Amino acid sequence: MTAEPRNVLKLFISGPSPRSDAAIRTVRRICEEDLKGAFDFVVIDVRDYPQAAEEGHILATPTVVKELPPPIRKVIGDLSNKENILIGLGLLNYTVK
């Protein structure tokens, strides 16, 4: 029996800042309230892990990436609007199974 891959959201930030903090709060709230914990949420500081940013083709921060399930989708920049994030990641009508 093979375990199914978990759903993954990655948030790329560039150091601590009010903008980074707001992005973290917004995406965490989406994971908890809208996606009901069905996604693993990972925060990656590109200053500490530049290789991860390069591998993910991250050109600006903050950027949130829905890595799994495919297709990969990204939302870059202003992450203050929850609905825009859900639409951009293709998760607006996501239902937890």
Secondary structure, 3 states (H helix, E strand, C coil): CCCCCCEEEEEEECCCCHHHHHHHHHHHHHHHHHCCCCEEEEEEECCCCHHHHHHCCCCCCCEEEEEECCCCEEEECCCCCHHHHHHHCCCCCCCCC
